[in-house]
Amino acid sequence: MLELKDIKLSYGSTQVLNGVNLSVKRGDVVSVIGPSGTGKTTLLKCINYLAKPSSGTIAFDQIRMDYQRADKAAVQAIRLRTAMVFQQFNVFKNMTVLQNVMDPLVVVQRKSSDEAREIALRELERVGLSAKRDSYPSQLSGGQLQRTGIARALAVRPDVMLFDEPTSSLDPELVGEVLKVIKDVTSSGITSLLVTHEMQFAKNISNRIVFMDRGVVAA
């Protein structure tokens, strides 16, 4: 389904990815672990081109792209099939919870407001936030903010979910509520890549664990 070959990326003189190779089958739940600073988050961002590799190739079903000759059509096609949950939540502070989840449905997928609202309400119920739909981000806990981000990602019906250390910015007492939602998502059969330091959780939900070190997949 998804295959990355020889992905290289540097920031200035710092080589972050040194030729990463990774393949993911449909329905896989793959956890990416390893020391801080070894390129785990950068690798996730390369998949949807939020980070731009200097070389390497990506294949996503029938979509194939050489990063040295990346074209807008291929980038857009891949982005439309993925959704990312960020460390820092990345919600719009001037929008309610419901509006945040509806936004990509209306702006990117061009759905009507009524259809987007129906989908958003369903996903908010799934993550346990129906009662907070009219709240603004400033009124939410970190765990609720992250669950909003997960609902927004699920709403676009991605083929692949990308979780970038989704609990790293949370207070310890809020981690459990987010992990519970992620477990529900991954057990539903959606293909997922998860960067995490929650080792036991990774073992419990993953059918494969990838270890990165010094910018490569070491195991």
SEROKOL-784566 format. One record per residue: x, y, z of N, C-alpha, C in turn; residue in three letters; residue number from 0. Coordinates in Angstrom, 3 decimals. Each point is the difference from the previous one (the first is absolute). Layout:
<rec <X, Y, Z>, <X, Y, Z>, <X, Y, Z>, 'ala', NUM>
...
***
This chain:
<rec <0.820, -1.213, 0.000>, <-0.820, 1.213, 0.000>, <0.853, 1.263, 0.000>, 'met', 0>
<rec <0.966, 0.064, 0.950>, <0.870, 1.161, 0.140>, <1.438, -0.478, 0.083>, 'leu', 1>
<rec <0.848, 0.572, -0.839>, <1.402, -0.406, 0.007>, <0.893, 1.217, -0.183>, 'glu', 2>
<rec <0.922, 0.158, 0.924>, <1.000, 1.058, -0.063>, <1.353, -0.635, -0.274>, 'leu', 3>
<rec <0.745, 0.580, -0.938>, <1.298, -0.554, -0.353>, <1.075, 1.080, 0.019>, 'lys', 4>
<rec <1.055, -0.266, 0.764>, <1.215, 0.816, 0.022>, <-0.304, 1.484, 0.233>, 'asp', 5>
<rec <-0.821, 0.275, 1.011>, <-0.386, 1.383, 0.294>, <1.136, 0.710, 0.734>, 'ile', 6>
<rec <0.435, 1.114, -0.589>, <1.062, 0.803, 0.604>, <-0.479, 1.439, 0.150>, 'lys', 7>
<rec <0.375, 0.602, 1.130>, <-0.392, 1.382, 0.252>, <0.995, 0.620, 0.963>, 'leu', 8>
<rec <0.351, 1.241, -0.265>, <0.905, 0.715, 0.896>, <-0.511, 1.413, 0.215>, 'ser', 9>
<rec <0.337, 0.547, 1.159>, <-0.255, 1.400, 0.292>, <1.360, 0.672, 0.136>, 'tyr', 10>
<rec <0.380, 0.762, -1.007>, <1.339, 0.568, -0.013>, <1.039, -1.104, -0.064>, 'gly', 11>
<rec <0.922, 0.005, 0.939>, <1.051, -1.022, 0.023>, <-0.394, -1.226, 0.819>, 'ser', 12>
<rec <-1.202, 0.024, 0.569>, <-0.451, -1.116, 0.838>, <-0.805, -0.996, -0.820>, 'thr', 13>
<rec <0.522, -1.208, -0.111>, <-0.701, -1.061, -0.719>, <-0.993, -0.652, 0.962>, 'gln', 14>
<rec <-1.286, 0.124, -0.305>, <-1.039, -0.510, 0.893>, <-0.423, -1.408, -0.396>, 'val', 15>
<rec <-0.234, -0.210, -1.282>, <-0.339, -1.327, -0.524>, <1.102, -0.444, -0.948>, 'leu', 16>
<rec <0.487, -1.217, 0.222>, <1.192, -0.466, -0.705>, <-0.265, -1.170, -0.934>, 'asn', 17>
<rec <-1.167, -0.031, -0.596>, <-0.321, -1.097, -0.905>, <-0.983, -0.971, 0.627>, 'gly', 18>
<rec <-1.156, 0.527, 0.390>, <-1.012, -0.810, 0.683>, <-0.773, -0.845, -1.006>, 'val', 19>
<rec <-0.173, -1.269, 0.333>, <-0.839, -0.909, -0.771>, <-1.093, -0.531, 0.926>, 'asn', 20>
<rec <-1.247, 0.093, -0.451>, <-1.115, -0.446, 0.827>, <-1.170, -0.385, -0.889>, 'leu', 21>
<rec <-0.584, -1.159, 0.275>, <-1.200, -0.413, -0.727>, <-1.108, -0.299, 1.005>, 'ser', 22>
<rec <-1.214, 0.376, -0.368>, <-1.164, -0.166, 0.867>, <-1.115, -0.633, -0.815>, 'val', 23>
<rec <-0.563, -1.081, 0.524>, <-1.107, -0.665, -0.682>, <-1.330, 0.564, 0.493>, 'lys', 24>
<rec <-1.014, -0.150, -0.819>, <-1.327, 0.476, 0.373>, <-0.465, -0.691, 1.289>, 'arg', 25>
<rec <-0.475, 0.787, 0.950>, <-0.461, -0.528, 1.274>, <1.069, -0.106, 1.064>, 'gly', 26>
<rec <1.262, 0.241, -0.372>, <1.086, -0.041, 0.980>, <-0.142, 1.123, 1.021>, 'asp', 27>
<rec <0.427, -0.290, 1.219>, <0.214, 1.030, 1.012>, <1.482, -0.057, 0.340>, 'val', 28>
<rec <0.740, 0.994, -0.458>, <1.454, 0.015, 0.140>, <0.395, 1.104, 0.970>, 'val', 29>
<rec <0.661, -0.369, 1.083>, <0.529, 0.984, 0.939>, <1.467, 0.246, -0.308>, 'ser', 30>
<rec <0.375, 1.269, -0.028>, <1.384, 0.399, -0.270>, <0.582, 0.527, 1.300>, 'val', 31>
<rec <1.022, -0.662, 0.486>, <0.611, 0.372, 1.271>, <1.480, 0.277, -0.217>, 'ile', 32>
<rec <0.653, 0.534, 1.033>, <1.422, 0.279, -0.085>, <0.347, 1.252, 0.773>, 'gly', 33>
<rec <1.294, 0.314, 0.120>, <0.433, 1.164, 0.766>, <-0.544, 1.299, -0.581>, 'pro', 34>
<rec <-0.092, 1.019, 0.836>, <-0.393, 1.325, -0.481>, <1.037, 0.510, -0.994>, 'ser', 35>
<rec <-0.474, 0.713, -1.011>, <0.908, 0.584, -0.978>, <0.475, -0.936, -1.076>, 'gly', 36>
<rec <-0.627, -1.157, -0.126>, <0.467, -0.969, -0.988>, <-0.807, 0.031, -1.291>, 'thr', 37>
<rec <-0.963, 0.925, -0.115>, <-0.696, 0.184, -1.266>, <-1.376, -0.613, -0.097>, 'gly', 38>
<rec <-0.567, -0.419, 1.119>, <-1.298, -0.688, -0.046>, <-1.114, 0.929, -0.497>, 'lys', 39>
<rec <-0.097, 1.173, 0.611>, <-1.023, 0.956, -0.421>, <0.235, 0.455, -1.433>, 'thr', 40>
<rec <1.244, 0.251, -0.340>, <0.330, 0.421, -1.364>, <-0.434, -1.041, -1.013>, 'thr', 41>
<rec <0.177, -1.261, 0.327>, <-0.416, -1.065, -0.915>, <-1.504, 0.064, -0.254>, 'leu', 42>
<rec <-0.791, 0.164, 1.059>, <-1.448, 0.118, -0.186>, <-0.339, 1.180, -0.901>, 'leu', 43>
<rec <0.668, 1.121, 0.224>, <-0.293, 1.198, -0.782>, <0.403, -0.158, -1.462>, 'lys', 44>
<rec <0.966, -0.861, -0.268>, <0.389, -0.250, -1.391>, <-1.118, -0.692, -0.773>, 'cys', 45>
<rec <-0.781, -0.821, 0.683>, <-1.048, -0.760, -0.684>, <-1.000, 0.934, -0.658>, 'ile', 46>
<rec <-0.422, 1.058, 0.725>, <-0.957, 0.931, -0.607>, <0.657, 1.307, -0.436>, 'asn', 47>
<rec <1.319, -0.023, -0.098>, <0.789, 1.099, -0.580>, <-0.049, 1.278, 0.830>, 'tyr', 48>
<rec <-0.234, -0.131, 1.303>, <0.181, 1.140, 0.886>, <1.486, 0.248, 0.225>, 'leu', 49>
<rec <0.799, -1.040, -0.179>, <1.453, 0.115, -0.072>, <0.409, -0.503, -1.377>, 'ala', 50>
<rec <0.974, 0.648, -0.613>, <0.344, -0.277, -1.396>, <1.361, -0.690, -0.095>, 'lys', 51>
<rec <0.004, -1.302, -0.246>, <1.260, -0.736, -0.115>, <0.831, 0.493, -1.184>, 'pro', 52>
<rec <1.306, -0.153, 0.117>, <0.879, 0.344, -1.122>, <0.029, -1.103, -1.038>, 'ser', 53>
<rec <-0.302, -1.227, 0.424>, <-0.032, -1.117, -0.947>, <-0.800, -1.146, 0.597>, 'ser', 54>
<rec <-0.290, -0.983, -0.854>, <-0.786, -1.148, 0.416>, <-1.314, -0.057, -0.754>, 'gly', 55>
<rec <-0.718, -1.093, 0.170>, <-1.275, -0.173, -0.693>, <-1.077, -0.466, 0.974>, 'thr', 56>
<rec <-1.241, 0.305, -0.350>, <-1.151, -0.465, 0.754>, <-0.992, -0.628, -0.968>, 'ile', 57>
<rec <-0.558, -1.127, 0.404>, <-1.069, -0.643, -0.763>, <-1.186, -0.183, 0.932>, 'ala', 58>
<rec <-1.156, 0.477, -0.421>, <-1.228, -0.090, 0.785>, <-1.047, -0.612, -0.910>, 'phe', 59>
<rec <-0.158, -1.313, 0.091>, <-0.823, -0.726, -0.962>, <0.485, 0.336, -1.408>, 'asp', 60>
<rec <-0.845, 0.601, -0.829>, <0.395, 0.288, -1.379>, <0.712, 1.344, -0.160>, 'gln', 61>
<rec <0.097, 0.759, 1.075>, <0.681, 1.299, -0.065>, <1.483, -0.216, 0.270>, 'ile', 62>
<rec <0.832, 0.463, -0.912>, <1.447, -0.144, 0.166>, <0.668, 1.354, -0.228>, 'arg', 63>
<rec <0.948, 0.326, 0.870>, <0.644, 1.307, -0.115>, <1.464, -0.083, 0.405>, 'met', 64>
<rec <0.845, 0.612, -0.828>, <1.406, 0.197, 0.321>, <0.108, 1.372, 0.663>, 'asp', 65>
<rec <0.519, 0.055, 1.214>, <0.032, 1.260, 0.729>, <0.860, 1.058, -0.688>, 'tyr', 66>
<rec <0.952, -0.419, -0.820>, <0.813, 0.975, -0.723>, <-0.794, 0.674, -1.112>, 'gln', 67>
<rec <-1.093, -0.645, -0.400>, <-0.845, 0.566, -1.061>, <-1.463, -0.005, 0.457>, 'arg', 68>
<rec <-0.220, 0.427, 1.220>, <-1.352, -0.015, 0.569>, <-0.919, 0.927, -0.789>, 'ala', 69>
<rec <-1.184, -0.495, -0.332>, <-0.954, 0.835, -0.723>, <-1.240, 0.223, 0.861>, 'asp', 70>
<rec <-0.652, 1.119, -0.229>, <-1.119, 0.420, 0.843>, <-1.142, -1.004, 0.002>, 'lys', 71>
<rec <-0.263, -0.604, -1.146>, <-1.128, -0.935, -0.092>, <0.220, -1.209, 0.896>, 'ala', 72>
<rec <1.224, -0.553, -0.016>, <0.302, -1.166, 0.828>, <-0.015, 0.363, 1.479>, 'ala', 73>
<rec <0.582, 1.152, 0.336>, <0.000, 0.456, 1.397>, <-1.428, 0.156, 0.510>, 'val', 74>
<rec <-0.850, 0.635, -0.792>, <-1.386, 0.206, 0.409>, <-0.743, -1.321, 0.140>, 'gln', 75>
<rec <0.249, -0.925, -0.924>, <-0.671, -1.305, 0.054>, <0.369, -0.757, 1.268>, 'ala', 76>
<rec <1.270, 0.072, 0.393>, <0.447, -0.677, 1.222>, <-0.586, 0.689, 1.232>, 'ile', 77>
<rec <0.003, 1.321, 0.001>, <-0.548, 0.733, 1.147>, <-1.480, -0.291, 0.210>, 'arg', 78>
<rec <-0.724, -0.180, -1.088>, <-1.429, -0.274, 0.114>, <-0.283, -1.378, 0.584>, 'leu', 79>
<rec <1.009, -0.866, 0.004>, <-0.201, -1.363, 0.492>, <0.624, -0.224, 1.372>, 'arg', 80>
<rec <0.589, 1.046, 0.562>, <0.605, -0.101, 1.327>, <-0.578, 1.076, 0.912>, 'thr', 81>
<rec <0.121, -0.220, 1.301>, <-0.373, 1.023, 0.982>, <0.975, -0.102, 1.159>, 'ala', 82>
<rec <0.413, 1.152, 0.509>, <1.031, 0.017, 1.031>, <-0.531, 0.584, 1.298>, 'met', 83>
<rec <0.371, -0.632, 1.094>, <-0.298, 0.486, 1.345>, <1.315, 0.502, 0.576>, 'val', 84>
<rec <0.050, 1.280, 0.353>, <1.249, 0.671, 0.348>, <0.254, 0.026, 1.510>, 'phe', 85>
<rec <1.274, 0.166, 0.351>, <0.378, 0.127, 1.408>, <-0.703, 1.189, 0.656>, 'gln', 86>
<rec <-0.042, 1.114, -0.716>, <-0.496, 1.258, 0.572>, <-1.446, 0.295, -0.391>, 'gln', 87>
<rec <-0.731, -1.032, -0.367>, <-1.451, 0.058, -0.242>, <-0.391, 0.686, -1.318>, 'phe', 88>
<rec <0.598, 1.183, -0.272>, <-0.251, 0.732, -1.254>, <-1.488, 0.237, -0.273>, 'asn', 89>
<rec <-0.716, 0.423, 1.018>, <-1.402, 0.385, -0.195>, <-0.074, 1.519, -0.154>, 'val', 90>
<rec <-1.055, 0.466, -0.646>, <-0.196, 1.435, -0.191>, <-0.647, 0.595, 1.247>, 'phe', 91>
<rec <0.695, 0.956, 0.609>, <-0.459, 0.549, 1.274>, <-1.285, 0.813, -0.123>, 'lys', 92>
<rec <-0.271, 0.516, -1.198>, <-1.185, 0.840, -0.191>, <-1.221, -0.795, -0.441>, 'asn', 93>
<rec <0.127, -1.331, -0.041>, <-1.108, -0.864, -0.390>, <-0.416, -0.888, 1.162>, 'met', 94>
<rec <-1.270, -0.351, 0.040>, <-0.465, -0.968, 0.989>, <0.520, -1.390, -0.354>, 'thr', 95>
<rec <-0.179, -0.923, 0.917>, <0.383, -1.390, -0.253>, <-0.687, -0.513, -1.265>, 'val', 96>
<rec <-1.286, 0.221, -0.104>, <-0.749, -0.465, -1.169>, <0.518, 0.639, -1.279>, 'leu', 97>
<rec <0.265, 1.287, 0.022>, <0.500, 0.688, -1.188>, <1.380, -0.511, -0.404>, 'gln', 98>
<rec <0.840, -0.312, 0.986>, <1.321, -0.546, -0.299>, <-0.098, -1.320, -0.755>, 'asn', 99>
<rec <-0.929, -0.844, 0.403>, <-0.145, -1.306, -0.651>, <-0.652, 0.150, -1.372>, 'val', 100>
<rec <-0.917, 0.940, -0.128>, <-0.666, 0.232, -1.283>, <0.919, 0.634, -1.038>, 'met', 101>
<rec <0.973, 0.777, 0.435>, <0.791, 0.843, -0.906>, <0.604, -0.750, -1.196>, 'asp', 102>
<rec <0.765, -1.090, 0.197>, <0.576, -0.673, -1.172>, <-1.049, -0.633, -0.908>, 'pro', 103>
<rec <-1.130, -0.345, 0.560>, <-1.065, -0.589, -0.811>, <-0.579, 1.028, -0.965>, 'leu', 104>
<rec <-0.142, 1.234, 0.472>, <-0.566, 1.066, -0.832>, <1.060, 0.607, -0.918>, 'val', 105>
<rec <1.169, 0.309, 0.560>, <1.026, 0.722, -0.750>, <0.724, -0.900, -0.996>, 'val', 106>
<rec <0.361, -1.205, 0.423>, <0.792, -0.892, -0.857>, <-0.884, -0.930, -0.822>, 'val', 107>
<rec <-0.961, -0.632, 0.660>, <-0.830, -0.983, -0.694>, <-1.256, 0.596, -0.630>, 'gln', 108>
<rec <-0.238, 1.284, 0.227>, <-1.117, 0.717, -0.630>, <-1.368, -0.599, 0.323>, 'arg', 109>
<rec <-0.140, -0.523, 1.194>, <-1.301, -0.519, 0.417>, <-0.898, 1.155, 0.445>, 'lys', 110>
<rec <-1.292, -0.226, -0.059>, <-0.939, 1.011, 0.483>, <0.120, 0.127, 1.516>, 'ser', 111>
<rec <-0.438, 1.124, 0.520>, <0.058, 0.208, 1.451>, <-0.819, -1.044, 0.748>, 'ser', 112>
<rec <-1.144, -0.355, -0.552>, <-0.855, -0.988, 0.661>, <0.676, -1.363, 0.066>, 'asp', 113>
<rec <0.611, -0.422, -1.115>, <0.674, -1.299, -0.012>, <1.218, 0.020, 0.909>, 'glu', 114>
<rec <0.765, 1.092, -0.063>, <1.188, 0.120, 0.846>, <-0.379, -0.026, 1.477>, 'ala', 115>
<rec <-1.078, 0.663, 0.347>, <-0.454, 0.029, 1.393>, <-0.392, -1.399, 0.463>, 'arg', 116>
<rec <-0.699, -0.736, -0.839>, <-0.416, -1.355, 0.359>, <1.207, -0.903, 0.255>, 'glu', 117>
<rec <0.984, 0.080, -0.889>, <1.211, -0.812, 0.155>, <0.756, 0.418, 1.257>, 'ile', 118>
<rec <0.150, 1.305, 0.196>, <0.753, 0.505, 1.148>, <-0.645, -0.413, 1.316>, 'ala', 119>
<rec <-1.305, 0.092, 0.080>, <-0.691, -0.400, 1.229>, <0.201, -1.486, 0.284>, 'leu', 120>
<rec <-0.005, -0.810, -1.039>, <0.210, -1.439, 0.176>, <1.400, -0.285, 0.538>, 'arg', 121>
<rec <1.008, 0.695, -0.533>, <1.366, -0.241, 0.461>, <0.231, 0.558, 1.400>, 'glu', 122>
<rec <-0.646, 1.096, 0.326>, <0.120, 0.533, 1.360>, <-0.619, -0.944, 1.019>, 'leu', 123>
<rec <-1.086, -0.628, -0.378>, <-0.585, -1.010, 0.888>, <0.962, -1.169, 0.173>, 'glu', 124>
<rec <0.652, -0.371, -1.068>, <0.938, -1.130, 0.048>, <1.141, 0.257, 0.974>, 'arg', 125>
<rec <0.479, 1.247, 0.065>, <1.124, 0.306, 0.893>, <-0.469, 0.554, 1.344>, 'val', 126>
<rec <-1.299, -0.020, 0.241>, <-0.528, 0.402, 1.296>, <-0.065, 1.491, 0.244>, 'gly', 127>
<rec <-0.211, 0.781, -1.073>, <-0.009, 1.455, 0.149>, <-1.302, 0.650, -0.455>, 'leu', 128>
<rec <-1.062, -0.759, -0.083>, <-1.272, 0.585, -0.440>, <-0.405, 1.194, 0.860>, 'ser', 129>
<rec <0.223, -0.096, 1.281>, <-0.418, 1.066, 0.916>, <0.852, 1.261, -0.133>, 'ala', 130>
<rec <1.148, -0.113, -0.670>, <0.914, 1.135, -0.143>, <-0.038, 0.609, -1.396>, 'lys', 131>
<rec <-0.968, -0.375, -0.806>, <0.020, 0.406, -1.407>, <-0.045, 1.513, -0.195>, 'arg', 132>
<rec <-0.609, 0.728, 0.919>, <-0.102, 1.456, -0.131>, <1.056, 0.739, 0.818>, 'asp', 133>
<rec <0.920, -0.741, 0.593>, <1.070, 0.614, 0.789>, <1.141, 0.451, -0.909>, 'ser', 134>
<rec <0.757, 0.980, 0.476>, <1.183, 0.467, -0.714>, <1.243, -0.656, 0.603>, 'tyr', 135>
<rec <1.093, -0.084, -0.768>, <1.208, -0.664, 0.497>, <0.474, 0.499, 1.357>, 'pro', 136>
<rec <-0.172, 1.294, 0.271>, <0.453, 0.550, 1.287>, <-0.771, -0.568, 1.181>, 'ser', 137>
<rec <-1.124, -0.629, -0.274>, <-0.839, -0.568, 1.061>, <0.239, -1.496, 0.201>, 'gln', 138>
<rec <0.950, -0.559, -0.733>, <0.225, -1.443, 0.022>, <1.293, -0.366, 0.704>, 'leu', 139>
<rec <0.047, -1.219, 0.525>, <1.247, -0.555, 0.531>, <0.860, -0.470, -1.171>, 'ser', 140>
<rec <1.254, -0.318, 0.285>, <0.875, -0.514, -1.046>, <-0.520, -1.286, -0.611>, 'gly', 141>
<rec <-0.542, -0.865, 0.843>, <-0.548, -1.253, -0.507>, <-1.181, 0.229, -0.924>, 'gly', 142>
<rec <-0.838, 0.968, 0.353>, <-1.150, 0.318, -0.850>, <0.445, 0.639, -1.310>, 'gln', 143>
<rec <1.037, 0.823, 0.058>, <0.542, 0.586, -1.226>, <0.518, -1.082, -0.936>, 'leu', 144>
<rec <0.708, -0.975, 0.564>, <0.540, -1.054, -0.856>, <-1.105, -0.880, -0.557>, 'gln', 145>
<rec <-1.022, -0.245, 0.790>, <-1.129, -0.780, -0.519>, <-0.735, 0.762, -1.108>, 'arg', 146>
<rec <-0.019, 1.325, 0.095>, <-0.545, 0.803, -1.095>, <0.821, -0.207, -1.267>, 'thr', 147>
<rec <1.324, -0.007, 0.152>, <0.870, -0.237, -1.146>, <-0.213, -1.367, -0.619>, 'gly', 148>
<rec <-0.224, -1.001, 0.838>, <-0.247, -1.355, -0.506>, <-1.335, -0.050, -0.737>, 'ile', 149>
<rec <-1.026, 0.644, 0.552>, <-1.305, 0.037, -0.668>, <0.103, 0.683, -1.355>, 'ala', 150>
<rec <0.751, 1.081, -0.057>, <0.186, 0.715, -1.271>, <0.689, -0.884, -1.032>, 'arg', 151>
<rec <1.008, -0.744, 0.438>, <0.706, -0.895, -0.916>, <-0.907, -1.125, -0.485>, 'ala', 152>
<rec <-0.770, -0.580, 0.902>, <-0.898, -1.095, -0.376>, <-1.098, 0.460, -0.949>, 'leu', 153>
<rec <-0.423, 1.247, 0.149>, <-1.138, 0.497, -0.774>, <0.251, -0.024, -1.499>, 'ala', 154>
<rec <1.250, 0.135, -0.425>, <0.291, 0.044, -1.438>, <0.125, -1.394, -0.610>, 'val', 155>
<rec <-0.215, -1.032, 0.810>, <0.034, -1.389, -0.463>, <1.329, -0.349, -0.684>, 'arg', 156>
<rec <1.112, 0.152, 0.705>, <1.293, -0.270, -0.628>, <0.250, -1.496, -0.174>, 'pro', 157>
<rec <0.849, -0.336, -0.943>, <0.460, -1.378, -0.131>, <1.073, -0.311, 1.040>, 'asp', 158>
<rec <0.763, 1.028, 0.384>, <1.080, -0.175, 0.978>, <-0.061, 1.123, 1.027>, 'val', 159>
<rec <0.047, -0.381, 1.276>, <0.096, 0.967, 1.091>, <1.455, 0.102, 0.440>, 'met', 160>
<rec <0.473, 1.228, 0.171>, <1.355, 0.259, 0.462>, <-0.084, 0.681, 1.364>, 'leu', 161>
<rec <0.481, -0.682, 1.033>, <-0.031, 0.543, 1.364>, <1.418, 0.408, 0.401>, 'phe', 162>
<rec <0.214, 1.297, 0.204>, <1.331, 0.490, 0.351>, <0.083, 0.282, 1.497>, 'asp', 163>
<rec <0.469, -0.980, 0.759>, <0.141, 0.130, 1.457>, <-1.227, 0.703, 0.605>, 'glu', 164>
<rec <-1.169, -0.579, -0.163>, <-1.243, 0.687, 0.371>, <-0.188, 0.249, 1.484>, 'pro', 165>
<rec <0.813, -0.616, 0.853>, <-0.147, 0.233, 1.442>, <1.168, 0.776, 0.596>, 'thr', 166>
<rec <0.967, 0.407, -0.822>, <1.224, 0.586, 0.549>, <-0.223, 1.366, 0.641>, 'ser', 167>
<rec <-1.051, 0.711, -0.401>, <-0.262, 1.330, 0.562>, <-1.047, -0.009, 1.109>, 'ser', 168>
<rec <-0.396, -1.180, 0.424>, <-1.082, -0.111, 0.983>, <0.526, -0.177, 1.414>, 'leu', 169>
<rec <-0.758, 0.510, 0.967>, <0.280, -0.316, 1.395>, <-0.233, -1.497, 0.207>, 'asp', 170>
<rec <0.774, -0.624, 0.894>, <-0.095, -1.461, 0.170>, <-1.410, -0.514, 0.248>, 'pro', 171>
<rec <-0.808, 0.755, 0.732>, <-1.342, -0.490, 0.332>, <-0.952, 0.029, -1.202>, 'glu', 172>
<rec <0.418, 0.642, -1.098>, <-0.858, 0.093, -1.185>, <0.392, -0.978, -1.099>, 'leu', 173>
<rec <1.127, -0.670, 0.184>, <0.504, -0.896, -1.046>, <-0.971, -1.146, -0.273>, 'val', 174>
<rec <-0.545, -0.577, 1.062>, <-0.842, -1.187, -0.137>, <-1.199, 0.204, -0.902>, 'gly', 175>
<rec <-0.661, 1.176, 0.105>, <-1.207, 0.229, -0.800>, <0.318, 0.055, -1.492>, 'glu', 176>
<rec <1.182, 0.519, -0.337>, <0.397, 0.068, -1.411>, <0.422, -1.371, -0.506>, 'val', 177>
<rec <0.742, -0.743, 0.808>, <0.407, -1.348, -0.411>, <-1.217, -0.892, -0.224>, 'leu', 178>
<rec <-1.026, 0.175, 0.810>, <-1.223, -0.793, -0.163>, <-0.630, 0.251, -1.370>, 'lys', 179>
<rec <-0.044, 1.266, -0.417>, <-0.572, 0.339, -1.306>, <0.866, -0.557, -1.122>, 'val', 180>
<rec <1.322, 0.115, 0.135>, <0.895, -0.527, -1.037>, <-0.156, -1.511, -0.122>, 'ile', 181>
<rec <-0.134, -0.675, 1.121>, <-0.205, -1.451, -0.041>, <-1.279, -0.345, -0.746>, 'lys', 182>
<rec <-1.053, 0.773, 0.230>, <-1.261, -0.219, -0.709>, <0.179, 0.205, -1.502>, 'asp', 183>
<rec <0.737, 1.036, -0.369>, <0.228, 0.292, -1.421>, <0.780, -1.121, -0.667>, 'val', 184>
<rec <1.094, -0.407, 0.619>, <0.852, -1.011, -0.630>, <-0.666, -1.370, -0.040>, 'thr', 185>
<rec <-0.847, -0.286, 0.979>, <-0.675, -1.301, 0.009>, <-1.124, -0.069, -1.028>, 'ser', 186>
<rec <-0.360, 1.141, -0.585>, <-1.064, 0.020, -1.011>, <0.492, -0.446, -1.368>, 'ser', 187>
<rec <1.321, -0.176, -0.133>, <0.546, -0.505, -1.256>, <0.654, 1.040, -0.881>, 'gly', 188>
<rec <-0.011, 1.265, 0.413>, <0.618, 1.035, -0.812>, <1.522, -0.102, 0.092>, 'ile', 189>
<rec <0.663, 0.085, -1.127>, <1.456, -0.043, -0.040>, <0.550, 1.193, 0.774>, 'thr', 190>
<rec <0.957, -0.252, 0.893>, <0.489, 1.070, 0.874>, <1.501, -0.095, 0.195>, 'ser', 191>
<rec <0.648, 1.166, 0.006>, <1.392, 0.124, 0.422>, <0.023, 0.894, 1.227>, 'leu', 192>
<rec <0.650, -0.474, 1.045>, <-0.013, 0.691, 1.287>, <1.421, 0.200, 0.500>, 'leu', 193>
<rec <0.405, 1.261, 0.140>, <1.259, 0.320, 0.665>, <-0.314, 0.212, 1.470>, 'val', 194>
<rec <0.654, -0.752, 0.861>, <-0.353, 0.067, 1.419>, <1.159, -0.415, 0.893>, 'thr', 195>
<rec <-0.045, 0.507, 1.238>, <0.911, -0.467, 1.049>, <-0.743, -0.871, 1.006>, 'his', 196>
<rec <-1.276, -0.250, -0.263>, <-0.808, -0.861, 0.872>, <0.237, -1.456, -0.401>, 'glu', 197>
<rec <1.060, -0.590, 0.529>, <0.478, -1.292, -0.484>, <-1.012, -1.126, 0.200>, 'met', 198>
<rec <-0.577, -0.087, 1.175>, <-0.946, -1.083, 0.251>, <-1.234, 0.150, -0.872>, 'gln', 199>
<rec <-0.439, 1.224, -0.175>, <-1.151, 0.254, -0.866>, <0.306, -0.425, -1.432>, 'phe', 200>
<rec <1.192, 0.328, -0.472>, <0.399, -0.391, -1.357>, <-0.041, -1.514, -0.159>, 'ala', 201>
<rec <0.479, -0.711, 1.004>, <-0.014, -1.467, -0.065>, <-1.425, -0.538, -0.037>, 'lys', 202>
<rec <-0.892, 0.656, 0.717>, <-1.375, -0.492, 0.107>, <-0.806, 0.185, -1.281>, 'asn', 203>
<rec <0.234, 1.091, -0.727>, <-0.866, 0.298, -1.146>, <0.620, -0.321, -1.353>, 'ile', 204>
<rec <1.320, -0.190, -0.047>, <0.686, -0.110, -1.290>, <0.152, -1.442, -0.449>, 'ser', 205>
<rec <-0.070, -0.198, -1.298>, <0.393, -1.302, -0.527>, <1.447, 0.047, -0.492>, 'asn', 206>
<rec <0.605, 1.206, 0.126>, <1.402, 0.144, -0.386>, <0.576, 1.229, 0.680>, 'arg', 207>
<rec <1.221, -0.133, 0.504>, <0.700, 1.121, 0.620>, <1.308, 0.226, -0.746>, 'ile', 208>
<rec <0.224, 1.255, -0.389>, <1.195, 0.381, -0.748>, <0.877, 0.858, 0.904>, 'val', 209>
<rec <1.282, -0.325, 0.059>, <0.942, 0.765, 0.816>, <0.868, 0.857, -0.910>, 'phe', 210>
<rec <0.003, 1.307, 0.254>, <0.854, 0.911, -0.761>, <1.152, 0.489, 0.855>, 'met', 211>
<rec <1.154, 0.137, -0.624>, <1.177, 0.529, 0.678>, <0.892, 0.664, -1.037>, 'asp', 212>
<rec <0.444, 1.200, 0.303>, <0.904, 0.748, -0.869>, <-0.532, 0.139, -1.424>, 'arg', 213>
<rec <-1.297, 0.212, -0.089>, <-0.585, 0.304, -1.290>, <-0.274, -1.167, -0.912>, 'gly', 214>
<rec <0.055, -1.215, 0.521>, <-0.316, -1.175, -0.815>, <-0.877, -0.952, 0.810>, 'val', 215>
<rec <-0.686, -0.887, -0.714>, <-0.724, -1.074, 0.670>, <1.014, -1.069, 0.362>, 'val', 216>
<rec <0.233, -0.148, 1.310>, <1.041, -0.920, 0.458>, <-0.536, -1.402, 0.226>, 'ala', 217>
<rec <-1.299, -0.131, 0.238>, <-0.582, -1.327, 0.251>, <-1.502, 0.061, -0.204>, 'ala', 218>
***
